[in-house]
Amino acid sequence: MAVMKVVEIMANSSKSWEDAVKNAVKTAAKTIKNIKSVYVKDQTAHVEGENITDYRVIVKITFQVEA
């Protein structure tokens, strides 16, 4: 039986929400092994004038705990 753990991560990107999710996974993978899935919990954007300047996500990353 596998033991799974979930952590919540906030990340951002100046390009897109998809890129922000990729940044979250890439950064988490530096310290978390065995990542199995990512769930996008929330998406927001920072706006200046008429332009979106920053895409932000809150994701839940699930990984398998090593025994």
FENTA-V54187 format. One record per residue. RES is the residue in one small letter. PSI is psi in whole degrees, -180 to 180 (NA if undefined). OMEGA is omega as a letter, one per 20 degrees, with the letter a starting at -180 (none if undefined). NEAR is the number of other ideal C-beta (glycine too) atoms within 10 Angstrom. Layout:
RES,PSI,OMEGA,NEAR
RES,PSI,OMEGA,NEAR
This chain:
m,130,a,3
a,144,r,9
v,125,a,9
m,150,r,11
k,150,a,11
v,133,r,10
v,149,r,13
e,130,a,12
i,142,r,18
m,137,r,13
a,166,a,20
n,168,r,17
s,149,r,17
s,-6,a,11
k,-55,a,12
s,168,r,12
w,-40,r,18
e,-42,r,12
d,-35,r,15
a,-40,r,24
v,-44,r,21
k,-40,r,16
n,-40,r,18
a,-47,a,23
v,-43,a,16
k,-42,r,10
t,-43,r,13
a,-37,a,17
a,-16,r,13
k,-29,a,6
t,-11,a,7
i,127,r,15
k,161,r,9
n,39,r,13
i,130,a,14
k,-31,a,10
s,164,r,12
v,136,a,18
y,124,r,12
v,113,a,14
k,-39,a,12
d,149,r,10
q,134,r,13
t,170,r,14
a,147,r,15
h,132,a,12
v,135,r,10
e,118,a,8
g,-120,r,5
e,6,a,5
n,141,r,8
i,125,a,12
t,-17,a,10
d,125,r,14
y,132,a,21
r,141,r,15
v,152,r,24
i,123,a,16
v,156,r,22
k,123,a,14
i,126,r,21
t,133,r,15
f,156,a,19
q,130,r,13
v,131,r,10
e,137,a,8
a,NA,none,6
